[in-house]
Amino acid sequence: RRSPNGWLDLGEHQIAAREGMGTMDAARHWLQQQYLVSTAADYTVYAVDSLDAFAKAPQNFPPAGDLLVEDIPSGSAMADWVLEQSKKRKTAALVQLQSGRPPRPLFVHPFADLTVKQVFLSSSGEPLSVVVDDLTSRAYALGTHAAGSDDVGALKRMIMGEKAGDESSSKQGAAMASIFKALREKVPETVTVSGVSVPGKMLEPLSIEQHSKRWLAYFRHPVLVGRVALPCRIEGSEVVWIGAEAFRQTDEGQSLEALTLSPVVEPRRIPIGGGRDVPAYLILPSGAQPAGLVVRVPDGMGSRFKSGADGMDGWLVSRGYAVLKVNPRGSAGFGQAWAAAEATEDQTGFLDDIVAAVRWALDTRKVLGETVADKPAVAVMGSYFGGYAAVQAMLYHSDLFACGVAIAPTQALTPWPASYVPNAEARARIEEEGKNKVLAPGARAADLQNTPLLVIEYEKDSDQARDVFINRIAPPGCSAEEWPKKLHYVQYAGESHGGGAIVGNLHDQYYRIDAFLYGQLSPLTGGDRQLSREARVDEAPFISAALLPSTKGKPSETVRDLEQMFEQLLKTMDVAGFNDIANLTETGAKTSSSGGFGGDKMGGDGKRGALPQPKHRVTVRPEGILEVTIVFPEEPEGLTVFLSEVALHIRAKRTAMTMMLPRKPIPGAAMWSFRLPDKIGYTIQIPADISIGAIENWQLFHMEGRYQTLMSYLLPKDFAKASQKPPDPGPADAASQDQVFEAEVYM
């Protein structure tokens, strides 16, 4: 560092960067912000760094009770043990760099990394405290001396810059320890978090910040992911609370639903041999024995689960599941040795970590009771890398996992990183067959044909996370007999990375996960333990591709609105050959002015209830043809299909389906149908404008006044004469099917 007397050599800095020295020059513009904590007036530099072989024992480290492991040495030997563990795991520590001295470790955690954002400073740049996200988030004051009676006031002066130079680093640390004690002991007896009352004694202080004349004290709640903040004032040496309403950090994925359920969150460090352990969280229903277990895997290498229960956890717990969130090798925050996901001497991989955690939950923790069936009620679920891990788990451990939910699973990487090798068996096969044939989920399509798997994708996601898998396991154009028997597949239109932008799609995604888990795991539950599920509501999601089994669902308000408008349109029709629609009443597709046409089951208000929706597949062909293939359990009676600007209406006896179109249909073009060889299924083709997607089409529909027209239709007589080959959509066929109407007729 430069000083008035020239450059001062502060010593060698290891830099806890995963990228390695080869990319240091290219990354120089952000390395300083990522690893530099602060600079002090005496030319000291504070930085986040991994410790080298010559590092000395740390000045500060967590007490043994915070580490959740046994056999920790006590007394002075603990500092050496912490140092040894940190070097072994390559955890990032807070170090002080001074000219003429070796780097000095100020704070070291044996199992978890420290980041720049987790170091809190005085106005003079001195570190006052750190927050570490190990299995739980905890704050630690830096300093060694006991706190005096005026230390809270001293801390206030230091943060505000008053007499900062009069306070030693030991005094500052003592002040921080004192205020943590005050925050812990004097927190209001009951605190309200967004309307939910929680005992104040459950809050653990993490930090405090000044905002004008007020301060915000941040706390951790054992159930919530992230922090909550309480406003206060510091008067002299006292903390005075401004009410008892806590504010949530909404970007932390917190869930009030989980908070109201009061689940039990157990952070665990699960031994897997070789001196290694897997960080995990077990989340259990409060006061009840879970009936099933859902194992969750993080979204990607370099990410992780944090302590607490998020919205997904609360949703699963409410249905009777326990949740095991595993941070396998490759997860961030637990040292670079764990994050690197390198192969060990036994050639194990990330999947071995997941399996070891599940075995612990079943055999040691006995989450599902003393006796577990040959096929336990266990599901594995994740997004992106977590979805890829779910597929690999079903491939190698179908005896342990009854089903898998893969949300936007990673399907294509060039090249496949070594960290994606799941286990020793895959590692051995790669030497003979190559990475792509072993690791790519699509390359294992034959092995997954009879695997209970729900795959969810997003239309505008990256090419690495969509289309590849479904095109290999069920190629476009293959017969319904070749469809995977237990695969549920859906791709939501208009959604980009992560999904959830369109409410109807998000609701439908949760309904499908809910029904899939219940259908696969509920037959495996034993005794009085039962899972629950929610009755499905047909939200009319925007779907760009699908391969789905038959299901039932009550229509949402959106569906009812579309059906009612379309019914009013049908009543105005008076076209030759269209009288066949009147026969639909006799065959089961009834109409009602109060709620739309549907089927046999009508509610007391005239609106249709839940009706079966047949097994079907949706595909958008490259040239813009929409293909909807419908497979019935038996020959459908009175099958009729109507096409409007935004939806395809499919009706038959005891069947009702309103499907939003993934592309805008071309006005004046006819629909086509052909029969599947099994004679109980049909494929419908719809010419469409490939450039206008589902969301854009829906927006145009609203801009034009939500006015529906009958663009084309297929009557029972059309299906009766449908051939088993896809028809050539030429002008002659269009005229022969009598499907296209002049504008003045239906307008």
N, C-alpha and C positions, 0 to 999 in steps of 0.2 A: 504494500500500500504506500502511496506517496505521502510524505510528510515534509515539513519545512526543511528538514535535514536530509532530504533525498528519499529514495525508495527504501522501504523497510521490507525485509524478507520475512514473511509470516509462516513459512514452512510449506511443506507439501500437502496439498488438499486432494483427497482421494476422489471426491465427487461420487455421490451415490446414484449415478446414472446407469440405467439399464442399457443405454444405446452403445456404450463402449467408446474408446478413444477414437475410433475411426470416423465418428460423426460429430466430434466435438466442435470442429471449426464451423460446420454448417449450422450447428445448434447454439452457437455462442450467444446469439441475441436473446435467447430465453433461458439459458442456463443460470445466468446471474439471478434472474427473478425466481427461479425454481429452487435454488440452493442457498442463496445469500439471505441471511436473516436480517442483519443490521450491522452498522459500524458505530463504534463508540468514540468518544472524544479523545481517548488515549491511543487511538489507532488500532484498537482491538477490532477484530472481525468475528462475528458470530455466524456460523453456517451449519447447515444440515449435511452430515457426512457419514459415510461408513467407516468403521474403525479398522486400522491396519494392525498388523501383528505386534507392533511395539506400543500400542495404546495402553495408557495407565488406567487404573481403576476409576470409575466415574465418581463425580462429586455427589450426584443425585440419581436415584433410581426408585422404582416403586416398592412399597412394602410387600412382604411375602403374601399377605392375605389377598392382594389384588391379582395375583398371577394364576390362580386356579390350577396349580400343580402341587404335587406332594414332594417330600424329601428335599426341600430347599434348605441349604445351610444357614445358620443364624450368625449374628454378630458380624465381625469384620470379614468373615469368609464369604458372606453373601455378596459383597461388592465384587469379589473375584469371580464368583459364580455368574453374576449378571454379565460381567465383561466377557467371560468365556462363551456364554450363550449368544451374546450379541455378535461376537466374531464368527461363531459357527453358522448362525442364521443370516449374517450380514444385514442386521437391522440398521436403519439410518438414525444417527444420534445427533444431539446438539453439541457442537464443539466450539471452543474458543481458540482463536488463532492470534498469537502475539509474537512480535519480533524477538528472536533469541530464545524462544521456548518451544518445546514440542506441543502439538495440538492437545488441548485439554478437554476431555469429555465432561461437559457440564451436566448433561442428563442422558441416560442410556436406559432403554427398555429391552429386556432380554428377548421378547417375542414379537414386538411390533415396531413399525417404522414411525418416525416423527416427520412431520412436514413443516414447511416454512409458515403456512397459515395457522399452525397450531402453537406457535410461540408468541406469547404476549409480552409487549415491551413497555418500559417506562419512556418518558419523553426524552430521556438522554440516550435511548437505544439499548438499555440494559434489559436482558430477559428477566421477566418477573415470574412467569409460570409457563407451563406447557400443558396441552391436552393431548392425550394419546388414545387413539381408537384401536385398542386391543380387542378382546372379546367384549369388553364393555368400554365406554368412553369415560375417562377419568382425568381430573386436573391435578397437577402437582406443582406446588410452590417451589421455587428455587432458592435455597438458602439453608443455613445450618443452625442458626441461633433461635432461641425461643422468642416468641412474640411478646412485646411489652403492651402496656395498657393503651398507648396512643398509636399503635401500629396501623389501625384503620385510617386514621387521619394522616399518617405518614404516607400511606399508599396513595391517598387522594392527592396529596401535594406532589408526589412524584409523577403521577399520570398527567396532572394538570401543568407540570413544569414549574411548580413552586419549590424553590430550594432543592432542586434536584441534586445539585452537587454536594449537598450536606449529608446525603443518605448513602451509606455504604451498600454494596451488593448484598451483604448479609442482612442488613436492615431492611432492604427492599424485599428480600425473600421472606423475612419474618412478617413483614406487613401483608404480603400476599397470603401467607398461611393463616394469618389472623382473620383476614376478611373471608376466606373460604370457611373458616370456623363459624364466623358470624352469620354468613349466608345459610349455612347448614342448620344452625341452631335456632335462628330467628325467622326462618321462612314462615309465612302464614300457616296456620293449622290446616286450612282447607284452601286449595287453589283451584280456580276454574279455568279449564282449557277449552275454549270454544263451546262453552255451555256445559261441559262435563266436569263434575267436581272430583278432585283427586286429593288424597291426603298429602299435605306438604312434606311430611317426613319421607315420602318416597322420592323426592327430588334431590338430585346430587348436583351441587354447583360445579360449573365448568369454567366460567370466566365472567368478567364484568367490564363494561365499556361506558364511557362518558358521552352523553349527547346533550350539549348545552348545560343547563343546570340539573338535568336529570341523568340517571344512570340506568343501564339495562343489565340485569344480572341474568346470565344464561344457565339453564339447568338441564339435566338429563333425567328422563323418566324411564324406568326399566321396560315399559311396554312400547313406548314410542320410538320410532326411528328419527334421529335428529334431536334438535334442541327446542326448548321453549324459553321465553324471556319474560321476566317480571320487572316492571319499572320501579325505581326507588330513588331516594335521595340519601346522600351521606352528610349527616350533620354532626360535626365534631368527630367522635369515634363511634357513632351509631349509624346503623343502616335503618332507614325509615321507608317502609313499603308504601307505594302509591296504589292502594287497592290490592285485590287478590286475583285479578284477571291476567292470565298468562297469554302471551302471543306465540303462535306457532311459526316456525320457519317452513313455509309451504313447499319449498324446493327440496325438502329432505324426505319426501315420500311418507309423511306421517299419516296415520289413519285413526280418526276418532272412532270408527267402527271397531277397530281392534281394542281401543282403549275402553269402550263401554263393555266389551265382552270380558275384560280382565283376564286375558290368557296368562298362563305361566310361561315365562321365557327363561330357559336354562342355557347359559353359555357353557360350552364344553370344549376341552382340548383332548381329542380322542387319540390315544397312542396307536401307532401303526407299525412299530418296530423300527430298528435301526436308529433309535434316538429321535425319531420324527413323530409328529402328531398332526392331526387334522383339526383346524379351527371350525367349529360348527355351533349352530343354535337349534335347540329343540323347543318347539312352541306347542304347548298342550292346552286343551280346553280346561277351563276352570271348574274343578269339582266333578269332572266326568271322565270316564275311561274312553279314550278315542277308539273309533271303530276301524279306522284306516290311517295310513301314513302316506303323506305326499312329500317326496324328496325334491327340493329345489336346488338348482345349480346356477351360479352367476351368469350374467349375460356374455361375458367375454374374458379372455386372458387379460389380466391387468385390472379387472374389476373385483368387487367383493361384496358380500353381505355385511351389514353392520348390525349392531345390537338392536333389539326391539322387534316389534311386529308391524309390518307394513299392511297396506290395504288388502293385498292378496292373502297374506297370512290370516288376517281377521275374517275374510270371506270364507276361507277353507275351514278355519276353526269353528265358525258358526254352523257348519254342516257336519261336524263330528269327526273331522280329520285332525291328526297331529301333523305338524309340519317340521321337517328336518332340513335346515338350510346349511349346506355344506360349502366350505371354501376350499376346494381341492388345490393341489399344486398348480401354479400359474396365477393364483389369486394375489391381488396386491395388498400391501399393508402389513405383511407378516415377515418381512425380511426379503432381501434379494435372492437368497438361496431357494426360498419357497416360490417366489414369483417367477424365477427363471424356468421352472418346470423341467429341469434337466433329468435325463434318465439316470437312475441310481444303479448300483451294482447288480441288483436283482431285476433290472430292466422293467420295473413297474411304471405305471403312468397314472394320469388323473382319475381314470375309472376305478382303479384299485383304491384310491382314497375315498371315493363315493361309496363303493361297496363296503369298505371297512367301517365307515360311519353308519351305514344301514345295519350291518351285522351287530354293531354295538347297540344300536337303538332297539333291535329286536331281541338279542340274546342277553345283553347285560342290563340295559335300562328297562327292558320288557315293556315297551310302549304299548304293544297290542296284547298284553297279558302273558301269563305263564306259559301257555301252550299256543304255538303258532302253527297254522296249517301248512301243508306241503307247499302250497302257493299262497304266500301271505298277501294281505290286502295292502299292497304297496305300489304307488305310482311314482314315476320320475318326470319332472317338468322343468323346462327352462326355455329361454329365448336366445337366439343367435348361437353363441358357443354353448350355452346351456341347452338349447334345442338339439344341437349336434351331439352333446353328451347324452341326452335322453335317447337318441337313436342308437348310439353305441351301447348304452346300457341294455336296451332291448335286444340288440344283436348278441351280446356276450353273456347276459345274465337274465334271460327270460324266466328262469326258475325263481329269481328273487323279485323281479318287477313284473307285476301283473299287466301294466299298461304304461304308455308314455305319452306325454303332451309336448310336442316340439313346435315352438312358436318361432317362425322365421329362422329355422335351423341353418347354420352355415353349411352350404352344399358344394361350393366350388372355390378353391383357393389355388393360386399358382405362385410358388409351390406350396404344398402343405407343410406348415412348420412342424418341427420335431415335437413341439409341445402338444400337438393334436393327436399324438399316438396314444391310444387309450390304455394299453397294457402290454405285457410281454408277448402274448400270443400275436397281437397285431404287429409288434415290432419284428417278430420272426417271419411273419408272412410278407412284410414289406421287402425283406431281403430277396424274396423269390418273385414277388408279383409287382412290386413298385407301390409307391404311396397312394396314387390315385385309385387303383383297384381295391385297396384295402381301406382307405379312409373316407373316400367320397360316399355319402349315403346312397346316391343313385346307383353306384357300382354294385351295391349290395341289395339291389331290388329283389332278386330271387329269394334271398334269405329273409326278406321282410314281408313276403306275400301274405302270410297268415299271422302277422304281428299286430296286436291291438295298439294302434298308433293314431293320434290326432295331430295332424300337421296343419298349422295356420301360417299363412303368408300375407304379405302386403304388396299390392300391385306396383307401387312406385318405389319399392325397396331396391337395394343394390342387387346386381345380378348374382352375387354370391349367396343370396338368401332367398331365392325364389325360382320357380319353374323347373329347375334341373331335376329335382327328385321326382316330381309327379310325372314328368315326361319319360323317365326311365322305368318307373314302377307301373305306370299305366299309360303307355304311349297314345297320343291322339289317334283316333280311328280304331283302336282295339275294341273288340266285342265286350259286351257287359259280362260275359262269362270269364273274361280275363282280368276283370277288375279285382284288386286285392280285397279279400273277403272282410278284413277287419280294419281297413284304413278309412279314416274320416279325413277329408281334405277340403280346405276352403281358403280362397285367396280374396281378400277384401279390396274392392275397387277404390281408387282415390286415396289410398293410405300410403304414406311413406314410412321411413324407418321408425319402428316402435309402434306404429298404429295409434288408434285412439282419437284421431282428429274428428271423426264422424261418430256422433253419439250412438246412432242406430247400429253401426258396425261394432262398436265397443260392447254394447249390451248383448248383441248376438254372439260375440266371441265368448263372453262370460256364460251365457246360456249353454253354449255348445260344450265348453269345458265342464260345466256343472253336470250336464247330462252324461257326458262321456265318462267322467270319473265315477259317477254313481252307477252307471250301467256296468262298468268293468269291475268295480270293487265291492259293491253291495252284496253280490252273491258269495263273496269270500269272507264276509264278516261272521263272527261267531257269537253265541250266547245272546245276551240282551243288548249288546252294543249294535246300534243301527246308525247308518248314514242317512242324511236327508238331502233333498234337492228341491229346487224351485220349479214350479210349473212353467214351461217355456211359453214365451210370448213371441209371436212372429213379428219382428221389428222391420221386416222388409229391408234387410241390409243390402248394401251395394256390393255385389259379388262379381268378380271378374273371372273366376274359375272355381270349380268345385267338383268334388266327388263325395257325395253324402248319402248315408243310409236313410231309410224311411224314418219319419218322425211325426210328432204332433205339435201343434202350437196354436194358441188362441191369437186372433188377429190383433195387432196394435191399432192405435187410433189412426196412424198413417195408412195402414192397410184398409181399415174400414172406410176411411175417407175416399181412397182411390176406388174401392169397390162400389161405394154408393154412387159416386159420380159416373162410373162406367155403367152401372145398372140403369141410371136415368137415360144414358145415351142409348142403350139397347132398346128401351121402350119406345124411342122415336124412330127406330129402324123399320122400314117397310120395303124390303128388297126381295125380289124373286129368289126362291130357294132358301130364304132365311127363316122360314117358318119352322124349320127343324129345331130352332132354339126353344120353341114352346114345349117340345117334348122333354126338355131337360128337367122340368118339374116332376114328370112321372118317373124319371130315372134317378132322381135324387138331388139334382143341383137346383135348389130352391132359390127364390128371390124374395127380398123384403125391402120395402121402401125405407125402412128405418135403419138398415145396417148393411146392405149389400148382399149379393148372392153367395151361396156357399155350399151347403150340403144337408145331410139328414139331421144333424144335431143343431137345433135352433134354441137360443136362449129365450127366457121369458120376455125379453125386450125385443125379440125378433132378430137379434144379431146372432150370427153363427158362432158356435162354440169351437172347441179344438177339433180339428179334423186331420186325418192322416195326410202327410205329404210324402209322395213316393220317393223311392231311391232314385237319384238323378245325378247327372254330370253336366257341368257347364264349361264350354270351351269357346274361346275367341280365336278363330283361324286367322292366319297371317293376312289373307286377302279381305278380311272384314266380315266373313260369314259367322254369325252366332250359331252355335250348336248346343241344343238342350236335349239330352237323352234321358228319357224317363223309363224306369223299369217298375212294373206293377207286380204284386204277388199273384195276380190272376188277370185274365183278360178284362180290361176296364170297360165299364158299361156307360155309354153316353159320353165318351171322351170328346171334349170340345176345348179348343184353344183360341183365345182372342189376343190380338196384338194392339196395344195403344202406344202412345208416344214414349212412355217411360216404363211400361210394365208388360209382362206376359202373364195372362190369366189362364190357368189350367184348371178345368173342371171335369169331374166325372162322379159317378155314384160313390159316396163316402170318401171323396178326395177333393181337396180345394187347395190351390197354390197360387199366390200372387208373387211373381218374381220380378224384381227390378232389373232392367236391362243394363248390361255392362257397356253397351255402345248405343248410339242413336240409330234407330231403324231408318232405312231409306224410304221416304214416302213413295207410294205407288208400286213398291216391289212386293211380291207375294212371298208368303211363308211356304215351306216345303216340308213334307214328312215322308219317312220311310220306316218300315217295320223291321224290328230286330229279328234275327233268326229264331229266337225263342218264342216269338209271337205274342209276348206279353209286355213288350217294350217298344218304344218309338223314339226316333230322333227327329227333331224339328230344326230346320235351318231357317235363319232370318238374315237377309241381306242388311248390312249395317254400314254406317260411316265410321271407319276405323279411327278417324281423327278426333271424334267427339266421344269422350269417355262418359262413364255413368254419372259422375258428379256434374260435369258440364251439361249433360243432357237434362238432368234434373233442374239445374238452374235456368236453362232455357225454357223448360216447361213452366216454371214459376213466372218468369219474365213475360211469357205470353198468356198469362192469366189462368194457368192451371186448367186449360181446356183440353179434354181428351177427345180423340176421335177413334173410330174403329178403322185401323189401318189395314188389317188383314185378319182372316180367321180360318180355322179348320174345324169342320163339323164331323160328327160320327161317320157320315158316309165317306168323307175324305180319308179317314183312317182305315175304313173297311177296305178301300181299294188301294191303299198304299203298298208299294212294292218293297222288296227286301234290299233293293239297291238305292243308293242316294240318287235322286232324280237330277237331271240336267236342268237347271233353272232357266230355261229358255222362254221366249214369248208364247210359244204354243202351249206349253204346260201351264203357264200363268193363266191363259184364257180358259183352258179346259177345267181348271179347278175353281173358276169363278170366285176368286178371292179378292180381287182388286176393284175398288169402287171409284167412280168419278167423284171429284171433290164436292160437286154440288149435291150429291146424294147424302153424304154423311155430315156435311156442314149445315 
